[in-house]
Amino acid sequence: MKTLQTMPASGVIVISIIAVLFILAVILLFYVRIRYRLLESKAGGKNPESRGFRAALLTEFTEAYRQYGRDVNTPAIISDVVGRKLSGLLLCERYLNNAVSLFVTLGLFGTFLGLSMSVSSLTELISLSNTSEWLSVLDSVGGGLMSALSGMGVAFYTSLVGAGCSILLTILRTILSPQAAREKLETRLELWLDTEIAPTLTTEAVKDDAELLGRLIETLNASAGEFRSAMRASAEAYAKSTQASAAAITRATQEQKEHLRSFDESLEKFNSGVHDFSEVDYNLRGSVERMDLAVRDLASAFREISRRMGGGRQQ
């Protein structure tokens, strides 16, 4: 404690960071270990809880087994579900794996920090020794040496704390070993799925060539039935559309006949009108000719009268 009180603030900060990270690593180590043990103790039974890790694992395994049968890759399914549902525990494992090197790195950081402080103090002390007033600065030499030694203390103590925490965490990880606990859990889950769950499931995967041939025949029969149903539906739809088209053509034909009949009647009326007009024209032409003859006769009569009247006056 006295050493920490006399140590510079930078060294205290580095040591405190290493201590906090070490305590966090120890807590996470015990938590991960206990969590894996609890999951391993519950890895059994045919009726797991409706939600959670085991329920998700059982659902995915059931779907895969019904599709692939005994060829299902159980370890891959377990690894996938563990990665999705236990991602927090895997993150803690990664932190524990890197914590050892992290402590050593922080210790080296403190070492270089302390050495830089010591070099700075020694440089200042040597610069004072080159002055002409050497006797007057002897009192500050002790302070400079103490400052340099305190920097060396930061270097050594931070390295010591970092290396010590690294060693302790390595020992704890070797004893508790979260990775081994996870592998044991995965092995227990694989045995549970293959020996307890798989025999109770029905599979859609084929077991031999005869079953494969039978399923192929069933598939072909089903496809043939679907094809016949589709063809029947298409034929009925085509017949309905053909009937509708024929009815539409019949209606159009009747309408066309009605239009043609109306056109014929109009044409007959037009022909009769033209014939009447021809008769009127012929009669009018005869009347005009007769009027022309009458006018000519009248003009001849007028000329004859004029001639006679002229002859009478001469006598």
C-alpha positions in Angstrom: 0.0 0.0 0.0 2.9 2.4 0.9 4.4 1.6 -2.5 1.2 2.6 -4.3 1.0 5.8 -2.3 4.6 6.8 -3.4 4.1 5.6 -7.0 3.3 8.1 -9.7 -0.4 8.4 -10.8 0.3 6.8 -14.2 1.6 3.6 -12.6 -1.4 3.4 -10.3 -3.7 3.8 -13.2 -2.1 1.0 -15.2 -2.0 -1.3 -12.2 -5.7 -0.5 -11.5 -6.7 -1.3 -15.0 -4.9 -4.7 -14.9 -6.5 -5.5 -11.6 -10.0 -4.6 -12.8 -9.6 -6.7 -16.0 -8.3 -9.6 -14.0 -11.2 -9.5 -11.6 -13.6 -9.4 -14.6 -11.8 -12.3 -16.2 -12.1 -14.4 -13.0 -15.8 -13.6 -12.7 -16.5 -14.5 -16.3 -14.5 -17.7 -16.0 -16.6 -19.0 -13.1 -19.8 -17.8 -14.8 -19.1 -19.5 -18.1 -18.1 -22.7 -16.3 -21.3 -22.8 -14.2 -23.5 -21.9 -17.2 -22.1 -24.8 -19.3 -22.5 -27.2 -16.4 -26.2 -26.2 -15.9 -26.9 -26.6 -19.6 -25.1 -30.0 -19.5 -27.2 -31.1 -16.6 -30.4 -30.2 -18.5 -29.3 -31.9 -21.7 -31.8 -34.8 -21.6 -35.5 -35.7 -21.8 -37.9 -35.7 -24.7 -40.0 -32.6 -23.6 -37.8 -29.6 -23.2 -39.0 -26.1 -22.5 -41.0 -24.4 -25.2 -38.4 -21.6 -25.5 -34.7 -21.3 -25.1 -31.5 -23.1 -26.2 -32.7 -26.7 -26.0 -36.0 -25.9 -27.7 -34.3 -24.2 -30.7 -31.8 -27.1 -30.9 -34.6 -29.7 -30.8 -36.6 -27.9 -33.5 -33.7 -27.6 -35.9 -32.6 -31.2 -35.4 -36.2 -32.5 -35.9 -36.6 -30.6 -39.2 -33.1 -31.8 -40.4 -33.7 -35.4 -39.4 -37.1 -35.6 -41.1 -35.5 -34.4 -44.3 -32.1 -36.3 -44.2 -32.7 -39.2 -41.8 -29.6 -40.8 -40.4 -27.4 -38.7 -42.7 -28.1 -35.6 -40.7 -25.0 -33.7 -39.4 -25.7 -33.5 -35.7 -22.4 -31.7 -34.7 -22.9 -29.0 -37.3 -26.5 -28.4 -36.1 -25.3 -28.2 -32.5 -22.4 -25.8 -33.4 -24.9 -23.6 -35.3 -27.4 -23.4 -32.5 -24.6 -22.8 -29.9 -23.3 -19.9 -32.1 -26.7 -18.3 -32.3 -28.2 -18.9 -28.9 -25.0 -18.9 -26.7 -23.2 -16.1 -28.4 -22.6 -14.3 -25.1 -20.8 -17.2 -23.6 -18.7 -17.6 -26.7 -17.8 -13.9 -26.4 -16.7 -14.4 -22.8 -14.6 -17.4 -24.0 -12.8 -15.2 -26.5 -12.2 -12.5 -23.8 -10.7 -15.2 -21.5 -8.5 -16.5 -24.3 -7.1 -13.1 -25.0 -6.9 -11.8 -21.4 -3.5 -13.5 -20.7 -1.8 -11.7 -23.5 -3.7 -8.5 -22.6 -2.3 -8.5 -19.0 1.2 -9.0 -20.3 0.7 -6.2 -22.9 -0.5 -3.8 -20.2 2.5 -4.7 -18.0 4.9 -4.0 -20.9 3.0 -0.7 -21.4 3.6 0.2 -17.8 7.3 -0.8 -18.2 7.9 1.5 -21.1 6.0 4.2 -19.3 8.1 3.9 -16.2 11.3 3.7 -18.2 10.4 6.9 -20.1 9.8 8.6 -16.8 13.2 7.4 -15.4 15.0 8.5 -18.6 13.4 11.9 -18.3 14.4 12.3 -14.7 18.0 11.1 -15.4 18.3 13.5 -18.3 17.2 16.4 -16.1 19.7 15.4 -13.4 22.6 15.1 -15.9 21.8 18.6 -17.3 22.1 20.0 -13.8 25.4 18.4 -13.2 26.9 20.3 -16.2 26.2 23.7 -14.6 29.0 25.8 -12.8 26.9 25.9 -9.6 27.3 22.2 -8.9 27.5 22.7 -5.1 24.2 24.7 -5.1 22.3 21.9 -6.9 23.4 19.0 -4.8 20.2 19.2 -2.8 18.2 18.6 -6.0 20.3 15.5 -7.0 18.5 13.4 -4.4 15.1 14.5 -5.6 16.1 13.7 -9.2 17.4 10.2 -8.2 14.1 9.6 -6.3 12.1 10.6 -9.4 14.2 8.3 -11.6 13.8 5.4 -9.1 10.0 6.0 -8.9 9.8 5.7 -12.7 11.8 2.4 -12.5 9.3 1.3 -9.8 6.4 2.0 -12.2 8.2 -0.1 -14.9 8.9 -3.1 -12.6 5.6 -3.1 -10.6 3.3 -2.9 -13.7 5.3 -5.7 -15.3 5.1 -7.7 -12.1 1.3 -7.2 -11.8 0.7 -8.0 -15.4 2.8 -11.1 -15.4 1.2 -12.2 -12.1 -2.3 -11.8 -13.3 -1.5 -13.6 -16.5 0.0 -16.6 -14.5 -3.0 -16.7 -12.2 -5.5 -16.6 -15.0 -3.7 -19.2 -16.9 -3.8 -21.6 -13.9 -7.5 -20.9 -13.4 -8.3 -21.5 -17.1 -6.4 -24.7 -17.0 -8.4 -25.9 -14.0 -11.8 -24.7 -15.0 -11.3 -24.8 -18.8 -14.5 -23.2 -20.4 -13.6 -24.7 -23.7 -13.5 -28.2 -22.3 -16.9 -27.6 -20.6 -18.4 -26.4 -23.9 -17.0 -29.5 -25.8 -18.4 -31.7 -23.1 -21.8 -30.0 -23.4 -21.8 -30.5 -27.2 -20.9 -34.2 -26.8 -23.8 -34.6 -24.3 -26.2 -32.9 -26.6 -25.1 -35.0 -29.5 -25.7 -38.2 -27.5 -29.1 -36.9 -26.4 -30.2 -36.1 -30.0 -28.9 -39.3 -31.5 -29.9 -41.8 -28.8 -33.1 -40.3 -27.3 -34.6 -38.0 -29.9 -33.8 -39.5 -33.2 -35.5 -42.9 -32.6 -38.8 -41.1 -31.8 -38.8 -39.2 -35.1 -40.1 -40.2 -38.5 -37.9 -39.5 -41.4 -38.6 -38.7 -45.0 -35.2 -39.8 -46.2 -34.8 -43.1 -48.0 -33.1 -46.1 -46.5 -32.4 -48.4 -49.5 -32.9 -48.6 -53.3 -36.3 -50.3 -53.0 -37.7 -47.5 -50.9 -36.1 -45.0 -53.2 -37.8 -46.8 -56.2 -41.1 -46.9 -54.4 -40.9 -43.2 -53.6 -40.0 -42.5 -57.2 -43.0 -44.4 -58.4 -45.3 -42.6 -55.9 -43.8 -39.3 -57.0 -44.4 -40.2 -60.7 -48.0 -41.3 -59.9 -48.7 -38.1 -58.1 -47.1 -36.1 -60.9 -49.2 -38.0 -63.4 -52.4 -37.3 -61.4 -51.5 -33.7 -61.2 -50.8 -33.6 -64.9 -54.2 -35.2 -65.7 -56.0 -32.8 -63.4 -54.2 -29.9 -65.1 -55.0 -31.2 -68.6 -58.6 -31.8 -67.6 -58.9 -28.3 -66.2 -57.2 -26.9 -69.3 -59.6 -28.8 -71.6 -62.7 -27.7 -69.6 -61.4 -24.1 -69.7 -60.7 -24.4 -73.5 -64.2 -25.9 -74.1 -65.8 -23.1 -72.1 -63.8 -20.5 -74.0 -64.6 -22.2 -77.3 -68.4 -22.3 -76.5 -68.2 -18.6 -75.5 -66.4 -17.8 -78.7 -68.9 -19.8 -80.8 -71.8 -18.0 -79.1 -70.2 -14.7 -79.7 -69.6 -15.6 -83.4 -73.2 -16.7 -83.7 -74.5 -13.4 -82.2 -72.1 -11.5 -84.5 -73.4 -13.5 -87.5 -77.0 -12.8 -86.6 -76.3 -9.1 -86.1 -74.4 -9.1 -89.5 -77.5 -10.7 -91.2 -79.7 -8.1 -89.6 -77.4 -5.3 -90.9 -77.4 -6.9 -94.4 -81.2 -7.2 -94.4 -81.5 -3.6 -93.4 -79.0 -2.6 -96.1 -81.0 -4.6 -98.8 -84.2 -2.9 -97.8 -82.5 0.5 -98.0 -81.0 -0.4 -101.3 -84.5 -1.5 -102.6 -86.0 1.7 -101.4 -83.2 3.6 -103.1 -83.8 1.7 -106.4 -87.5 2.4 -106.3 -86.9 6.0 -105.6 -84.5 6.2 -108.5 -87.1 4.5 -110.8 -89.8 7.0 -109.7 -87.3 9.8 -110.3 -86.7 8.4 -113.8 -90.4 8.4 -114.7 -90.8 11.9 -113.4 -87.8 13.0 -115.4 -89.2 11.3 -118.5 -92.7 12.9 -118.0 -91.1 16.3 -117.4 -89.0 16.0 -120.5 -92.2 15.2 -122.6 -94.0 18.1 -121.0 -91.1 20.4 -121.8 -91.0 19.2 -125.4 -94.8 19.7 -125.7 -94.5 23.1 -124.2 -91.7 23.9 -126.7 -94.0 22.8 -129.6 -96.8 24.9 -128.2 -94.6 27.9 -127.9 -93.4 27.4 -131.4 -96.9 27.1 -132.7 -97.9 30.2 -130.7 -94.9 32.1 -132.2 -95.9 31.0 -135.7 -99.5 32.1 -135.1 -98.2 35.4 -133.8 -96.1 35.8 -136.9 -99.0 34.9 -139.2 -101.3 37.4 -137.5 -98.6 40.0 -137.8 -98.1 39.3 -141.4 -101.8 39.4 -142.2 -102.2 42.6 -140.2 -99.4 44.1 -142.2 -100.9 43.1 -145.5 -104.3 44.6 -144.7 -102.8 48.0 -144.0 -101.0 48.0 -147.3 -104.3 47.5 -149.2 
